[in-house]
């Protein structure tokens, strides 16, 4: 169960529910990264058990605890991971599969405001989770990285 003060921090207007915009603002403030309206809506929809478009404290607690609330929760998580992977990945003529390359990672991080990283630094980041040693991250390697 999430501590009530954590829920209260997300519930900025004090109405007992967390909206998409409240979720988005708090995630951005906490992680320091921009979160799109669509991303926040997708996360909220996955946890919104009563379908009212808002998270009550119980739904929020389940989301924060990472607990499964529906049979297809694994599918929702996989779809969200696929969307996140797609933000960073690129496909080129020489690759038959979409992969995260040092260049595509650098390009995406630059779009997100992290201009200081060079290709070599991105290569080093990828290397930590590059299980097959090809210098790129496949979706499965990305999934392992995100679940760690």
Secondary structure, 3 states (H helix, E strand, C coil): CCCHHHHHHHCCCCCCCECHHHHHHHHHHHHCCCCCHHHHHHHHHHHCCCCCCCECHHHHHHHHHCCCCCCCHHHHHHHHHHHHHHHHCECCCCCCCCEECHHHHHHHHHHCCCCCCCHHHHHHHHHCCCCCCCCCECHHHHHHHHHC
